[in-house]
């Protein structure tokens, strides 16, 4: 469930080749970080540059952890993360954070010839990713997928190798819904995995799933769509199995309690900028991009499988961008 209160957001909430668009001045604003929102950020950069030529922007999808570290070391002008750094780290680094869109993490799998898409409970997902459910025809999987002829094949688990906000979102969900997972693994951007093969980035996981029969992994929704992967319905807090789509991801934003039609593994993702960035052309250009992303850019979210921010929140964040722009 995604909770929003007046002023800020309460949920802590992907790789593609870096996109570089060179502006007229020859300078470039460099960004790096989460692979989770990389498709929408690439689209935004293209659209923004087309409508407002100037200093170019680049974004390299290297994972949330690496993006934050590059911002800390002054190697990039902005970062992206699906994990909101705690307030002490924000203060130490002198960063400001801006939510950009909402996305979903989905259980995607490669099993050919099934009569319908699979269903998953938190307990079954935890059991699979802990290595305690090892066959696709395990009784616990069959119980929630009656009428599906599941193969007697070993389950091949695929997970992230890099410090990942997608991993954080996935593991935070499992830690909240499965005592077994919480006690054995917990949550974080990097985990001590008990089973499975490791791949870098959402695109790495998607590629492994495409190549590997009987595999299952977790990845951002748009990567499942782009790679034509099967993905399952997940049982939510209201007891309903829900497949991710724009409506079901949006439903989690409409109510502070269990929402019957809400897909349960969804999160805000964030853009991070340094408040110490010197005043000048680059700061003005970055502020203009942020303001555009929080206004016109929001209209491009749905076509790529993301959910736009509520207008009230987007308005609050545009006001925060104005303050960033005015800082000396």
C-alpha positions as CSV (number, residue, x, y, z in Angstrom):
1,X,0.0,0.0,0.0
2,X,1.3,3.5,-0.8
3,X,0.6,6.1,1.8
4,X,0.7,9.8,1.1
5,X,0.4,12.5,3.7
6,X,0.3,16.3,3.3
7,X,3.7,17.5,2.3
8,X,5.7,14.3,1.7
9,X,5.5,10.6,1.1
10,X,5.7,7.8,3.6
11,X,6.8,4.8,1.5
12,X,10.4,4.1,0.7
13,X,9.9,2.8,-2.3
14,X,15.5,0.1,-13.4
15,X,19.8,-1.8,-17.2
16,X,19.3,0.0,-20.3
17,X,22.1,1.6,-22.3
18,X,22.8,5.2,-21.1
19,X,21.0,7.8,-23.1
20,X,23.0,11.0,-23.9
21,X,21.5,14.0,-25.7
22,X,24.0,16.7,-26.4
23,X,22.8,20.2,-26.2
24,X,23.9,23.3,-28.0
25,X,26.5,24.3,-25.3
26,X,28.3,21.0,-25.5
27,X,27.9,20.5,-21.7
28,X,26.0,17.6,-20.2
29,X,24.0,17.1,-17.1
30,X,24.8,13.6,-15.9
31,X,22.5,11.3,-14.0
32,X,22.8,7.7,-12.8
33,X,20.9,5.3,-10.6
34,X,17.9,3.0,-10.5
35,X,17.0,0.7,-13.4
36,X,13.4,0.6,-12.2
37,X,12.5,4.0,-13.7
38,X,15.1,4.0,-16.5
39,X,12.5,3.6,-19.4
40,X,10.5,6.6,-18.3
41,X,13.6,8.7,-17.6
42,X,14.9,8.0,-21.1
43,X,11.6,8.9,-22.6
44,X,11.5,12.1,-20.6
45,X,15.0,13.2,-21.6
46,X,14.1,12.6,-25.3
47,X,10.9,14.6,-25.0
48,X,12.3,17.4,-22.9
49,X,15.3,17.9,-25.2
50,X,13.1,17.9,-28.2
51,X,10.9,20.7,-26.8
52,X,13.6,22.7,-25.0
53,X,17.0,22.3,-26.7
54,X,20.0,23.3,-24.5
55,X,22.4,21.6,-22.2
56,X,22.2,17.9,-22.8
57,X,21.2,15.3,-20.2
58,X,22.4,11.7,-19.8
59,X,21.1,8.9,-17.5
60,X,23.0,5.7,-16.8
61,X,21.0,2.9,-15.3
62,X,23.5,1.4,-12.8
63,X,21.3,0.6,-9.8
64,X,20.0,2.7,-6.9
65,X,23.0,2.1,-4.6
66,X,25.6,3.0,-7.3
67,X,23.7,6.1,-8.3
68,X,23.6,7.4,-4.7
69,X,27.4,6.7,-4.4
70,X,28.1,8.6,-7.6
71,X,26.2,11.5,-6.4
72,X,28.0,11.4,-3.1
73,X,31.3,11.4,-4.9
74,X,30.3,14.3,-7.1
75,X,30.5,12.2,-10.3
76,X,26.9,13.0,-11.4
77,X,24.6,16.0,-11.2
78,X,21.6,13.9,-10.2
79,X,20.8,10.4,-9.1
80,X,17.8,8.1,-9.1
81,X,16.8,5.7,-6.4
82,X,13.8,3.5,-5.4
83,X,15.0,3.8,-1.8
84,X,14.7,7.1,-0.1
85,X,17.9,7.7,2.0
86,X,17.2,8.5,5.6
87,X,17.1,12.1,6.8
88,X,20.6,12.0,8.3
89,X,22.2,10.8,5.0
90,X,20.2,13.4,3.1
91,X,21.5,16.1,5.4
92,X,25.1,14.8,5.3
93,X,25.1,14.7,1.5
94,X,23.1,17.9,1.1
95,X,20.6,16.3,-1.2
96,X,17.0,17.1,-2.1
97,X,14.6,14.3,-3.2
98,X,11.7,14.4,-5.6
99,X,9.3,11.5,-6.2
100,X,8.8,11.1,-10.0
101,X,6.4,8.2,-10.7
102,X,4.9,5.0,-9.2
103,X,5.9,1.7,-10.6
104,X,5.3,-2.0,-9.7
105,X,7.5,-5.0,-9.2
106,X,6.1,-8.3,-10.7
107,X,6.9,-12.0,-10.4
108,X,7.7,-12.9,-14.0
109,X,8.3,-16.5,-15.1
110,X,9.1,-18.7,-18.2
111,X,6.7,-21.7,-18.4
112,X,5.3,-22.4,-21.9
113,X,1.9,-23.8,-22.6
114,X,0.0,-22.9,-19.4
115,X,-3.8,-22.4,-19.7
116,X,-3.7,-19.1,-17.8
117,X,-1.4,-16.8,-15.9
118,X,-0.3,-18.0,-12.5
119,X,-1.4,-16.8,-9.1
120,X,1.0,-16.3,-6.2
121,X,0.5,-15.7,-2.4
122,X,3.2,-14.0,-0.4
123,X,3.9,-17.3,1.3
124,X,4.4,-19.1,-2.0
125,X,6.7,-16.4,-3.3
126,X,8.7,-16.4,-0.1
127,X,8.9,-20.2,-0.3
128,X,10.2,-20.1,-3.9
129,X,12.8,-17.4,-3.3
130,X,14.0,-19.1,-0.1
131,X,14.5,-22.4,-1.9
132,X,11.9,-24.2,0.1
133,X,9.5,-24.7,-2.8
134,X,11.6,-26.2,-5.5
135,X,9.1,-27.8,-8.0
136,X,6.5,-26.0,-10.1
137,X,4.0,-28.7,-9.3
138,X,4.5,-28.4,-5.5
139,X,1.1,-28.8,-3.7
140,X,1.3,-25.2,-2.4
141,X,1.6,-23.8,-5.9
142,X,-1.1,-26.2,-7.3
143,X,-3.5,-25.2,-4.5
144,X,-3.8,-21.6,-5.7
145,X,-3.6,-22.5,-9.4
146,X,-6.3,-25.2,-9.7
147,X,-7.0,-26.1,-13.3
148,X,-3.5,-25.3,-14.4
149,X,-1.3,-28.3,-15.5
150,X,1.9,-27.3,-13.7
151,X,5.1,-29.2,-14.9
152,X,7.1,-31.4,-12.5
153,X,10.1,-29.3,-13.3
154,X,12.7,-27.7,-11.0
155,X,12.1,-24.0,-10.3
156,X,15.1,-21.8,-11.5
157,X,15.2,-18.6,-9.3
158,X,16.7,-15.4,-10.8
159,X,17.5,-12.4,-8.6
160,X,19.6,-9.2,-8.8
161,X,23.3,-9.1,-8.3
162,X,23.7,-5.3,-7.8
163,X,22.5,-3.0,-5.1
164,X,18.9,-2.5,-6.3
165,X,15.9,-0.5,-5.4
166,X,13.8,-3.2,-7.2
167,X,15.3,-5.7,-4.8
168,X,14.4,-3.4,-1.9
169,X,10.8,-3.1,-3.0
170,X,10.5,-6.8,-3.5
171,X,12.1,-7.8,-0.3
172,X,10.3,-5.2,1.8
173,X,7.0,-6.5,0.5
174,X,8.0,-10.1,1.4
175,X,9.3,-9.1,4.8
176,X,6.0,-7.4,5.6
177,X,3.8,-10.3,4.5
178,X,5.9,-13.4,5.3
179,X,7.4,-14.1,8.8
180,X,9.5,-16.9,7.2
181,X,11.1,-14.5,4.8
182,X,11.5,-11.7,7.4
183,X,13.4,-14.0,9.8
184,X,15.5,-15.7,7.1
185,X,16.4,-12.9,4.8
186,X,14.8,-9.6,5.7
187,X,14.8,-6.5,3.4
188,X,17.4,-4.4,1.7
189,X,18.9,-3.3,-1.6
190,X,21.3,-6.2,-1.4
191,X,20.5,-9.5,0.2
192,X,22.2,-12.7,1.3
193,X,20.3,-15.0,-1.2
194,X,19.9,-18.6,-0.2
195,X,19.2,-19.8,-3.8
196,X,19.2,-18.6,-7.4
197,X,21.4,-17.1,-10.1
198,X,22.3,-13.4,-10.0
199,X,21.9,-11.0,-12.8
200,X,22.7,-7.3,-13.1
201,X,19.8,-4.8,-13.6
202,X,16.2,-5.4,-14.5
203,X,17.3,-6.0,-18.1
204,X,19.7,-8.7,-16.9
205,X,16.9,-10.5,-15.0
206,X,14.6,-10.2,-18.0
207,X,17.2,-11.6,-20.3
208,X,17.9,-14.6,-18.0
209,X,14.1,-15.3,-17.7
210,X,13.8,-15.2,-21.5
211,X,16.6,-17.7,-22.0
212,X,15.8,-20.1,-19.1
213,X,12.8,-22.4,-19.1
214,X,11.0,-22.9,-15.8
215,X,12.6,-19.8,-14.3
216,X,11.1,-17.1,-12.1
217,X,12.4,-13.7,-11.1
218,X,11.2,-10.2,-10.0
219,X,11.5,-7.1,-12.1
220,X,9.8,-3.8,-12.8
221,X,6.5,-4.1,-14.7
222,X,7.6,-2.4,-17.9
223,X,10.5,-4.9,-18.3
224,X,8.1,-7.8,-18.2
225,X,5.9,-6.0,-20.9
226,X,8.8,-5.1,-23.2
227,X,10.3,-8.6,-23.0
228,X,6.9,-10.3,-23.5
229,X,7.3,-12.3,-20.2
230,X,4.5,-13.9,-18.4
231,X,3.8,-12.4,-15.0
232,X,1.5,-13.4,-12.2
233,X,-1.4,-12.1,-10.1
234,X,-0.4,-11.6,-6.4
235,X,-2.8,-11.9,-3.5
236,X,-3.2,-8.5,-1.8
237,X,-4.2,-7.5,1.7
238,X,-7.9,-7.6,0.9
239,X,-7.5,-11.3,-0.1
240,X,-7.9,-10.8,-3.9
241,X,-5.4,-12.0,-6.5
242,X,-4.6,-8.9,-8.6
243,X,-2.6,-8.6,-11.8
244,X,-0.6,-5.4,-12.3
245,X,-1.9,-2.8,-14.7
246,X,-2.2,0.9,-14.6
247,X,-5.6,0.7,-12.7
248,X,-4.5,-1.8,-10.1
249,X,-1.2,0.0,-9.4
250,X,-3.1,3.3,-9.1
251,X,-5.6,1.7,-6.7
252,X,-3.0,1.5,-4.0
253,X,-2.7,5.3,-4.0
254,X,-6.5,5.9,-3.4
255,X,-6.9,4.5,0.1
256,X,-4.8,4.3,3.3
257,X,-6.3,0.8,4.0
258,X,-6.6,-2.4,2.1
259,X,-7.9,-1.7,-1.4
260,X,-9.7,-4.7,-3.0
261,X,-8.4,-4.0,-6.5
262,X,-4.9,-2.8,-5.6
263,X,-1.8,-4.6,-6.9
264,X,0.3,-5.0,-3.7
265,X,3.9,-4.6,-4.8
266,X,4.1,-0.9,-5.9
267,X,6.4,2.0,-5.0
268,X,7.3,5.6,-5.6
269,X,10.7,6.1,-7.2
270,X,12.9,9.2,-6.6
271,X,15.1,11.7,-8.3
272,X,17.9,13.1,-6.0
273,X,19.8,16.3,-6.6
274,X,22.5,18.1,-4.7
275,X,21.5,21.3,-3.0
276,X,25.1,22.4,-3.2
277,X,25.0,22.5,-7.0
278,X,26.4,26.0,-7.9
279,X,23.9,28.5,-9.3
280,X,24.2,28.9,-13.0
281,X,23.2,27.5,-16.3
282,X,23.4,23.8,-15.3
283,X,21.4,24.3,-12.1
284,X,18.7,26.2,-14.1
285,X,18.6,23.5,-16.7
286,X,18.2,20.7,-14.1
287,X,15.5,22.6,-12.4
288,X,13.7,23.1,-15.7
289,X,13.9,19.4,-16.4
290,X,12.5,18.5,-13.0
291,X,9.7,21.0,-13.3
292,X,8.8,19.5,-16.8
293,X,9.0,15.9,-15.5
294,X,6.6,16.8,-12.7
295,X,4.1,18.5,-15.1
296,X,4.1,17.6,-18.8
297,X,6.2,14.4,-18.2
298,X,3.6,12.9,-16.0
299,X,1.3,12.5,-19.0
300,X,3.8,10.1,-20.5
301,X,3.9,7.7,-17.6
302,X,0.9,5.5,-18.4
303,X,2.2,4.5,-21.9
304,X,5.3,3.0,-20.3
305,X,3.5,1.1,-17.5
306,X,4.1,3.7,-14.7
307,X,1.5,5.7,-12.7
308,X,1.6,9.5,-12.6
309,X,1.8,11.2,-9.3
310,X,-1.4,12.6,-7.8
311,X,-1.8,16.2,-9.0
312,X,-1.7,17.6,-5.4
313,X,1.6,15.9,-4.7
314,X,3.1,16.9,-8.1
315,X,2.1,20.5,-7.3
316,X,3.9,20.3,-4.0
317,X,7.0,18.9,-5.6
318,X,7.0,21.6,-8.4
319,X,7.0,24.2,-5.5
320,X,10.0,22.4,-4.0
321,X,11.7,22.5,-7.4
322,X,11.1,26.3,-7.5
323,X,12.9,26.6,-4.1
324,X,15.8,24.5,-5.4
325,X,16.0,26.7,-8.5
326,X,16.1,29.9,-6.3
327,X,18.8,28.7,-3.9
328,X,22.1,30.5,-4.1
